[in-house]
Amino acid sequence: MSDAQEATVLLTNVRPWGGAASDILIEQGAIAAVEPHDPARPEPAGGETIDGRGLLALPGLVNAHAHLDKSWWGREWVPYGGEATTQGRIAHERAHRDELGIPSPDSTLQLLRALVAQGTTAFRSHVDVDLGVGLRGIAVVREAVAALGVPVVLEIVAFPQDGVLRRPGVLELLDRAAAEGADHVGGLDPALIDRDPVGQLDALFEIADRRGVGLDIHLHEGGELGAFEYDLILERTRALGLAGRVNVAHGFAIADLPPARQRALVEELREAGVSITTVAPINASRLPLADLRAAGVPVGLGTDGIRDLWGPYGDGDLLRLATRLAQLSGARRDEELTDVVRLATSDAAGFVGRPVHDLVAGAPADVVLVDAQNVPEALVLAPTRELVLAGGVRVV
């Protein structure tokens, strides 16, 4: 723990989740107490007092699906190229990443600084593992996080962007990544990329089970093909007792199914303990967010790639992305808007290995202050982050 984390901080006159004015006492990087605001409360001995000015307080944002290793953030503009297909973008990235110096500790560090300044304090990042880059990308992302000097949370997914079975040697790299501390192993479109969904999933689940790590699988396939792959994932999760350790990223197929089939799949996800992450894409079928949330299926939100060889878009503002998710999901009522903010903050604790991530005693002191009347207004405006604390350390 750094000296900054060890310091006592008293954050006064803030409104947690838009509620009554409160004072938050932070000790050793964690929230020690949340109490009604008292203008006469003494300053902590040897610590720091921050006047929250009556601003709205939220927990730090959680980016549950990032690609921190891919970005050319902070460099000269890179024109988009390649064929507009998954395979075309993979090939384009493989052809040009070395000439751009990707993965780059400097670009990743600059990207992290921007994301943390916007209030994101915890990340689950997929990091490419393949025959060209080996495990170097994982080392680059960890180096950048260490250089950041801010106690953010990072979970690593060793991600086989170029395929698993079709590239002999990738399975061994994934196994090595898991042995050397990656939190999860990843997968990618088992049918369309490897042309062997059973083989890919059997191999990945074997590593996850043997190494005691999680599994986070990109699933872009739609319709009944994607639903079949959901079935394979659910079957293996149940058989190996991996509830709470398996995530489907994107998972577009669930949105393509007839209502009865969709409801049944949502219930199976709940029973098996399989979560879903979305990046709120505007050009894909929409997840049945309300049904997933009502059933208790964990849903996380992430930025996906930001200004990389897959596309030039993205500013990393997860609160603004939550606004888009709410719009795509048809959320209008205050309780629906607030639920989307919870999805992007407190309810995403499990995606970054935390038992609790909220403005309560015992939680990590990740706090974001914004000038808004209430949580729904904070969502629809995505206002400037007036203050960001990560582990009790002031970022903004």
PyMOL commands that set and color helices and strands:
alter all, ss='L'
color gray80, all
select helices_A, chain A and resi 3-6+86-96+105-117+136-148+170-179+197-211+223-240+253-256+259-272+289-295+318-328+334-344+346-352+375-381
alter helices_A, ss='H'
color red, helices_A
select strands_A, chain A and resi 9-16+22-27+30-36+48-51+56-59+61-66+120-128+153-159+184-188+214-219+246-250+274-278+299-301+367-370+385-390+393-394
alter strands_A, ss='S'
color yellow, strands_A
deselect
rebuild
show_as cartoon
